[in-house]
Amino acid sequence: MNKSITITLFCLSFWLVNASCHAQEWEGTKPNIVFILADDMGWKDPGFMGNTYHETPNLDRLAEMGTMFTNAYANAPNCAPTRASLMTGQYTPRHGVFTVASAERGKSENRKLIPPVNKHVLAPRFLTFPQLLKKEGYATASIGKWHLGGSPKTNPEARGFDLNIGGDQRGSPRSYFSPYKNDHIEDGPEGEYLTDRLTDEALTFIEDNKEKPFFLYLTHFAVHTPIQGKKELIEKYKNKPPPEGKYNPVYAAMVESLDQGVGRVMDKLETLGLEENTIVIFFSDNGPYFRASDALPLRGSKGMLYEGGIREPLVIYWKGHTQPGQRIDEPIIGTDFFPTFLDLAGISKTNLTLDGESLLPLLESGKKLKRKTLFWHFPAYLEPYGGMKQKWRQVPASAMRMGDWKLIENFETGGLELYNLKSDIGESINLADSEARRAKRMHRALVKWRKELSAPVPTDLNPDYIEPEK
């Protein structure tokens, strides 16, 4: 046999054996999970979603390396219910966290209905995916906002996290600059910026657990109010040419600080050689704060069941598994992360009640998800922000998306709104009358879903209600 052929065959054989061993090693290795959750970052806030004012080079690079989702949804239009659904993998009627604080927001004389009592914390009886990951040998950390309870039975440590930095029942920081006045995070040097500090803590956790599988829940308070940014970044944005539409230099500075933190996390994973064995997710919990940003061309903002309140920026990156620059338009929702994480860790879902679907087949092989419909249930009132024209930001309502079609039911009036999101992403043309058969068919499906989940629908009239003059 020719000597060069012999050498080639030997090298090929060695490579195949080595590749086989590597594959076997990979199959037995649980990937690390880094879940970065922004607070109140709207669909159009990052550069990779088309924002030309905010500078987010690290998020943009993450989107270039990974998969971007254009139809990713939170389970609610505000903080706490979205987080409860993330942790449980269940729609809001199952855990009863529908809104932040009371469902009776605003003036009583303006509320036509008496809403159901809202649960302020996630009850201990609900199993969370960090609890399952911890049993499977994962080191787990919640760094940042929690907002699902602060007692010994409801805080992050009780819900599956080995480490809790900054998390309690509070929905926003008292200050983004040290001293933080937060019992769960030590104050840093005076003037230290909270977003930077949480990133520091995340990098320490990664370093400390690089030899074992870990789950990092880096849940930033940013870009929630109070709107406070670092001075040098604020000055930078004040000197930028103003864009069309709504903008805020201080808010932009907050967005960039969060983006810098994402870049530091990615650099740490690369430096430690963990990039190929770590899946990184960037997501937000609801739409943008009305005064600071908007989600145009989407309608609405934080607290509303229109697209601007619930559609979120989402990027998933897993080197060697996600396709660089891939864009997925299929609708997904926050409850999908729970089964996805269990699949990553090889944990059976047989005995669990989950409303989401694993995203791994969609990510790795492009297989369509089995479900055809997404649902939202928000039987609460939210008062408008100052400067809004409408009387309510949101009245008690349910919503659903089926294909390109979106239906919203107003419990005060019984009225239906039907939109074709493919042709009318801004939800400007209500087709409930012209597409009456479709609206009725979708409404029947919505009512059926509510009955299956025992979703409370307010029907009792509020005796304090004053009918507005016509």
C-alpha positions, 0 to 999 in steps of 0.5 A, spaced: 500 500 500 502 506 498 505 510 504 501 516 503 495 512 503 497 508 509 498 515 513 491 518 510 487 512 513 491 512 519 489 519 520 482 518 518 481 512 523 484 516 528 479 522 527 473 518 527 475 514 533 476 521 536 470 524 534 466 518 536 469 519 543 467 526 543 460 525 541 459 520 547 462 525 551 458 530 549 451 526 550 453 525 557 454 532 558 449 537 561 449 543 558 450 550 562 444 554 561 445 562 562 438 565 561 439 573 561 432 576 562 431 584 561 426 588 565 421 592 561 425 592 554 421 593 549 421 589 542 424 594 538 429 597 544 435 593 541 439 594 535 438 587 532 431 589 532 432 595 528 433 600 533 438 606 531 438 610 537 440 605 542 447 602 541 447 594 543 453 591 539 454 585 544 446 583 543 447 585 536 453 580 535 449 575 539 443 575 534 448 574 529 451 568 532 445 565 534 437 565 532 433 571 533 425 570 534 421 575 531 414 573 534 416 571 541 411 573 547 411 574 554 405 570 558 403 577 561 404 584 559 407 586 566 413 583 571 410 578 576 405 574 572 411 573 566 416 571 571 411 566 575 409 563 568 417 562 566 418 559 573 412 554 573 411 553 565 404 554 566 399 559 564 397 565 569 390 562 571 394 556 574 398 559 578 393 565 579 399 571 579 395 575 574 398 582 575 403 586 580 400 588 586 392 589 586 388 587 580 383 593 583 388 599 580 386 606 579 379 609 581 374 605 584 369 609 580 372 608 573 372 600 574 366 597 572 367 590 574 370 587 580 376 583 578 378 577 582 383 577 588 390 577 585 396 572 588 402 577 589 407 571 590 408 564 587 405 559 592 410 554 594 406 548 592 408 550 585 414 546 582 419 550 579 424 548 573 430 550 578 428 545 583 429 540 578 435 542 575 438 543 582 436 535 583 440 533 577 446 536 579 446 543 576 449 549 580 443 554 580 443 562 581 438 567 581 442 574 580 437 580 580 430 581 580 425 576 583 419 579 584 415 572 586 416 572 594 420 574 599 419 569 605 423 563 607 418 559 603 417 563 597 424 567 596 429 564 590 433 560 595 426 556 597 425 555 589 431 551 587 437 557 587 443 555 591 445 563 590 440 569 591 443 576 589 439 582 590 432 578 589 426 579 594 419 581 593 421 588 590 419 589 583 424 595 582 430 597 585 430 603 590 436 606 586 441 604 580 447 607 584 450 604 591 448 604 596 442 600 593 438 599 600 437 592 598 438 586 604 440 581 599 446 585 596 451 588 599 453 595 597 459 597 593 463 603 593 459 609 592 456 610 585 457 603 583 452 601 578 447 596 579 447 593 572 455 592 572 454 589 579 449 584 578 454 582 572 460 582 576 456 577 581 454 573 575 461 572 572 464 570 579 458 565 579 460 562 572 468 562 574 466 558 581 462 553 577 466 552 571 467 545 572 460 543 573 453 544 570 450 550 572 444 554 571 445 562 571 438 566 571 441 573 570 435 577 571 436 584 571 432 590 574 434 594 568 431 597 564 425 598 569 424 605 573 427 609 576 430 611 569 437 612 571 444 611 567 451 612 568 453 620 567 458 618 561 453 614 557 447 619 558 452 625 555 453 620 549 446 620 548 444 627 549 450 628 543 447 623 538 442 626 533 435 625 535 431 619 532 424 619 529 419 617 534 420 617 542 427 617 545 430 618 552 438 619 553 438 616 560 434 610 558 438 609 552 444 609 557 441 604 561 440 599 555 447 600 553 449 598 560 445 592 560 448 590 553 455 591 556 454 586 561 451 581 556 458 582 552 462 581 559 458 574 560 459 572 553 467 574 554 467 570 560 464 564 557 469 564 551 475 565 556 473 559 560 472 555 554 465 554 556 462 557 549 460 550 546 457 547 552 453 553 554 446 555 551 445 563 552 438 566 552 436 573 552 429 575 553 425 580 556 419 580 561 414 585 557 413 591 553 417 598 554 415 603 559 411 608 555 415 615 557 421 612 556 421 608 549 416 605 544 415 598 540 413 601 534 410 599 529 407 595 534 401 598 538 401 599 545 406 598 551 407 595 558 401 593 561 397 592 555 395 586 551 396 589 544 403 586 541 407 592 544 405 590 551 407 582 550 411 581 544 419 581 546 426 581 543 429 574 544 435 571 542 438 564 543 445 562 542 448 555 543 455 554 539 454 548 534 447 547 535 443 554 533 445 557 526 448 563 525 444 569 523 437 564 523 431 568 524 425 564 526 418 567 525 414 562 529 410 564 535 413 562 541 412 564 549 415 564 555 412 558 558 416 554 552 423 555 556 421 550 562 420 544 557 426 546 553 431 547 559 428 540 562 430 537 555 437 540 555 438 537 562 435 530 560 429 530 565 423 527 564 416 531 563 411 525 564 408 527 570 408 535 570 403 540 568 406 544 562 403 549 558 409 550 553 413 546 548 420 545 548 424 549 543 430 544 541 426 541 535 425 548 532 432 550 534 436 544 532 432 541 526 427 546 524 421 542 526 414 546 527 411 546 534 405 542 535 401 547 538 397 552 534 395 557 539 397 562 544 393 564 550 393 570 555 389 572 561 389 578 564 383 579 569 385 585 572 385 593 571 391 597 570 391 605 570 394 609 564 401 612 565 401 620 565 400 622 558 396 617 556 390 619 552 385 612 554 382 612 561 385 605 562 392 602 560 388 595 560 381 593 563 380 585 564 381 581 558 383 575 555 387 574 548 389 569 543 393 568 537 392 563 532 396 563 526 397 570 524 390 572 527 389 575 534 383 576 538 382 580 544 376 579 549 374 585 553 370 583 559 367 590 561 364 590 554 364 583 551 367 586 545 371 582 541 377 585 537 380 581 531 387 583 527 391 579 522 398 580 524 401 579 518 398 584 514 396 589 520 402 588 525 400 595 528 393 592 530 389 598 527 384 595 523 379 591 527 376 585 523 371 582 528 365 584 524 368 583 517 371 576 519 365 575 524 365 567 523 373 567 524 372 571 530 366 567 533 370 560 532 376 563 535 372 566 541 369 559 542 376 556 543 378 562 548 372 560 552 374 553 552 381 554 554 378 558 560 374 553 562 379 548 562 384 552 566 378 554 571 380 561 569 376 567 573 372 571 569 370 578 572 362 578 572 360 582 578 358 589 577 362 594 582 357 598 586 362 604 586 362 605 578 360 611 575 357 611 568 361 616 564 357 621 560 356 620 553 
